[in-house]
Amino acid sequence: MKLATLKDSTRDGRLVVVSRDLTRCSEVGHIARTLQAALDDWAHVGPRLANVAEGIETGWQPTMRFHEHEAASPLPRAYQWADGSAYVNHVELVRKARGAEMPESFWTDPLIYQGGSDAFLGPRDPILMADEAWGIDLEGEVAVIVDDVPMGASRDEAHAAIRLVMLVNDVSLRGLIPAELAKGFGFFQSKPSTAFSPVAVTPDELGDAWFGGKLHLPLLVSVNGKAFGRADAGVDMTFDFPTLVAHAAKTRPLSAGTIVGSGTVSNKLDGGPGKPIGEGGAGYSCIAEIRTIETIEHGAPKTPFLKSGDELRIEMEDADGHSIFGAIEQTVAKYDKE
């Protein structure tokens, strides 16, 4: 089942069920007005939405055209957005770039920060920034949305609570991160609004690509129309999603609608840092990673961070080359406060 939220005059939009090929959708306001309302009563609402999804595919359910550019993020705002760093290779590289050692415990104890969840960007909304000197970066990720998770949940309980999967652009401001983290109190200004894919899908929709609590498909990232990354989200993921969810719930329950992210998808190559696509590697899901490797190999970074007018795209395709979640397509633009 694939779900999306269409923009309207309300903050939370209206929920629709989307066809597998992302061309059609059905309004389901009589079942649940919003995705959050559906998640709040998933045991009863989920099966009804699944019936609508089946009706769309078999032809008996009335539909209308689905346009990705009309979609908000599946949850335009959420009670909680907790982003992990499951690809420890990425953590090691970006810490090296700012001269920070990585504790050995990072390989055994997950990292998670609590991001801002009051206003997510739509998948086609621009990334508005007042100052390019802040070091604007994309971060391609995968995320899950969970049902209620009790405090102290086991990994199996956490796995069973995963309801939906989607893609992420976790925008980061690399120029602000070092000074902010040096204060010892975590990210805030350096992590502006996040964007999610037009569609969120149930794990069963992913077939054999979803196993072991991971999504085993390449994450396709392009910048200004040029392929930038195709790292496999199921490779080099040190902590799977059930482990991340259970870690987040260690000392608190998680409410239905909580989003848990994987962190930047990152692959190694022959045990070392990844290489650009043009050199036979899987490329990168963020600019900071290639800049770190350039610094290691050449003494200084060459690839610039994003600037006004730059365009990015994040997508994932199934084995037949069809888009699963729709595409995050964003343009960086100057923010002018009126």
N, C-alpha and C positions, 0 to 999 in steps of 0.2 A: 504494500500500500504506500502511496505517495501523497503527502499532504503539503499544502502551501497556504500562505496568508496573503490575500489581495489587499492592497491599500484602499482605504476609504477615508471618510471624514473623522473616524475614531482613532484613538492611539493604537489600538490592538488589531485593527483590520478585521477581515472576516475569513473564516476558514473555508477552504475548498479541498476536495479530493481530486487528485490529478491522475490522468491516464499514464500508463507506463511509458509511452513515447513522448510525454510532456506536451502534447498538442491540445488536449481537451481537459475540462474540469467540470465538476458539479458543485453547486452551492449546497451547503449542509447546515444552514442556520437552524433548521428544525431539529437537528441533532445536537450541535454544539456551535455556538456563535464564533468562538475563537479557539485556537489551538490550546491555550491554557485551560479553557473550560473543558476541553476534551481530556486533557491530561489529568485534571482534577477528579474525573470519574471514568478513568480509562477502562475499568473492568466492564462497565456497561456500555460506554460510548464506543470503545475500540471496535467491538464486533459489528456494531451498526455501521461504522465508517467503512469497515472491511467489506460489508455487503454492498455499499455504494461503489466501492472500488471494483468489485466483481461485476456489478451492473454496467459500469463504464466499459469494461473490456468485452462484455458479451453483447452490449448494444441496447439493453433495455432501460438504462439509466439516462435521463435527459442530460445533455452536456452543452457547454459553450466553449468557445475557443479560449485556450490558456496562453497568455502572453507573459513571458518571464519578466519583461520590463515593468509589468504592473504589480509584481510581487514585492512585498516587504520581506525581511528575514522571517522565517517560519514563526519564530517568537519575536515580535518587534521589540519587546522588552521582557525580562525574565526576573523571577525572584532571586536567581543566583546564577552567576557565570564564573565557573572555577576552571582555570586553564592550567594544565599540567605541562611538564617537559619530559615526555615519555621517550624521546629520542635523545639519549644522553650524549651521543656523538655531537649533536647540535649544541648542547649546553657546553660541552668541553671546548668546542671551537670558539663560540662567542665570548666565553670567559677568557680564553687565551688572547682574544683580540683586545680586551681591555686590561690585560695584565693581571688577571685574577686566577689563582690556583683553584682547581676543582677538587673538593674533598672526595675521598674514596667512597664515602657513604652515599654519594649521589647515584652510584650504580645499584644500590640496594634499597634506598629510601626515596620514594617519589617526591618531586618538587611540584607544588601547586600554589598559584597565587589567585586571589579573588579579584576579578576584573569588574569594571563598571557594567551594569546590566540594565540601567534605566532607559537607555536609548540606543538600540543597535541600528546600524546602517542597513538599508536595503541592498540587495545584491547588485543593483545597478546605480546606486547613489554615488555621487562623487565623494572623494576624500578631500575635505576642505581643510587647508592648513594655512596659518597666518605667516609661517616662517619656514622656508626650505632648509635653513641652517639647523633645524631640529633633527635632521637626518631621517627622512620619511622612508619607512621600509614596509614591505608586505610580509606576511607570514602565512603560508599555506598550511592548513591543518585539517584534521578530521575531528568531529565532536559528536557526542551522544547526548540525548535528552532522556532523563530518567523519570520513573514513577517515584512515589514515596520510598525512601530508603531509611530503614531504622538506624539509629546510632549503634555503632559497633557491628555493623553488618559484615557478614563473611563475604569472601570473594564470590561464592556461588549465589548468595542473596543479591549482591550487587549486579552480577551478570543477569539475573532474572528480572531486574528492575529496568534494564535498558529498553526503552520504547522506540526511539528514533535515532537515526544517524544523519549527519549533514556535513557540509564542508564549511571552512572558516577562512576569512582573511583577518587575522589578528594584527591590525596595524600597530607598528611600533615606531617610536621616535628615538633612534639610536643615539642622537646627540644629547638627549636628556637622561638616558638610563644611568650612565656611570655616576653622576653626581647624586641622582635620586637614590640609588641603591647604597651609595656610600653613607647615607644617613641611617641605614640599618632598619628602615621601616617599610621597604618594598616599593613596588610600582604604583604610580598614580598618574601624574601628568604625562609620563612617557608611554602610557597605554591609552590612547583615545578610543573612540567608538569602534566596535568590531562589526564586521559584516558576515552574514551567513548565506549559504546557497539558496536559490529560489525555492527548492523543494527539500523536505526532510522525508526519509524513507524508513519503513520498518525493517529490522534486520533480515527477516525472511525474504524480503524483496531482493536482497543482495546475493542470494543463492550461495554457491560454494565460495564466493569471495569473502564471506563473513564466517570466520571460524577462529576458535581460540581467543575470542574477545578482541579480534583485530580485523581490519578491513584490508584485504590483500589485493590491492589494485594500485596502479601508478596514479599519483596526483599530478595532473598536467597544469603547469604554470607557464604563462608567457608574459613578456613585458614588451610593450610597443610592437606586438605582432610577431615577436621572435621567441621561439621555444627557449625557456629558461630552466625548467625543471620537469622531471618525470619520475621522481623518487617513488618507490613502492612503499605505500603506507604500512604494509605488513612486514617489511624487512627492517631490521635494526631498531624495532620498537621495544625498548627494554621493559617497559611496563604496559601491559594490556589495559583495555578500558575497565574491566571488572576490578583490577587492582587499583586503578586510579580512583574509581568510584568508592571502593571500600576505604581507601586512604582518606578521602574527603569526609567520609562518614564516621571516622574513628571516634570523634568527640562530640558529634552533633548529628541529628537526623537531617536528611536532605528532602526538601519538599518537592512534590511532583512539579516538573517543569524546570528543575535544575539542569543546567548545561555544563558538561564536563568536556574540556578540550584535550587533545593529544599533545599540544605543542607542535612546533615546526617539524614537518616531516623531513627526515634527513637520512640519507644512505651513505655508507662507507664504500670504498672501492679497494678491494684487495687488502682489507684491514686498515687502510689509511683514509685520509680525507677524500671526499668525493671529487669528481672532475666535471667540468662543463660538458654539456651534451655534445658539443662539437669535437670534444677530445675523447669521446667514447664513454663518458660517464652518465650518471643519471641526473646531473645538474643539481639545482638547488630550489628550495621553497622559500628562501628569503635572500635578500641582498647581503646581509651581514655575513653570511657564511662564505660566500665567494670572496668577499673583501678580506676575510680572515686568511683564507687560503692564499690569496694574492700577496698578502703581507708576509706570510710564512715563506713563500717561494721567491718573491721579488723584493721584499723589504718595504713595500708600500702598497696600499690598495689602488686598483685602477677603476673598478666599476663604481659609478656614482650612485648615491641614493636617489630616490624618486624626486621629481620636480614637477611643477605645474605643466599640465599637458600630457604627462606620461600616462599610458594606459596599461592596465594589467588584467589578466584573465586567469581564473582558477576553475578547474573542471575535472571530472572523472568519468571515464567511459567504461562500459561493460565489455565483455569479450568480443561482441559484435561491432564495437566502435560507436555505440549509442550513448549519449549523455545520460547519466543516472540522476544527478541532482540538479541539472541545469547549470548555468555558468555564473560565477561571480565576475562581473565585468565593471571595473571602476576606473575613473579618470581622476588624477590629482588636479585640484584647482585651488586657486588663491582664495582664502577666506578674508573677507573685508567686513569688519563689524560696522554696521550702519548706525 
